[in-house]
Amino acid sequence: MHTTTALRTTVPERCPIPCALYSAAEGLHDEGTLLDLSLTHGHVESVAAVVPGMTLAIFAMLPGTSRAVVIEDALVTWVRGGECGLRLDGLRPEDADSLETYLGKTAATRPVSPAPRVALVDAPH
């Protein structure tokens, strides 16, 4: 059976990364947990009162690193319960490099195989 391998470009699903959320315009300063992080998107679990369209600054300590990654412009794209979706626009070049390195080290390599072949046989009645 032939299989192909696909490389994930996000942190393994639901891998929690502690973070701080800030919005000077909204007077927001809260804590949260980044989930499903990539170079362009992510989710945050937090009790912070956010709404779609709000822009946040996020400071995250990636596991195994000694300094915070700063995302200066994270646009809230959706909110559901205590979780929101983010589009990451303002990633400084040095932080983009750190995040890309982190994602490369933690990305799971999972084989992707075709659907199993199944033969249907008439059973005796």
Secondary structure, DSSP 8 states (H G I E B T S, - for coil): ---EEEE--SSSTT--EEEEEEETTTTEEEEEEEES--SSEEEEE------TT-EEEEEE--TT-SS-EEEEEEEEEEEETTEEEEEE--B-HHHHHHHHHHHHHH--EEEE-------------
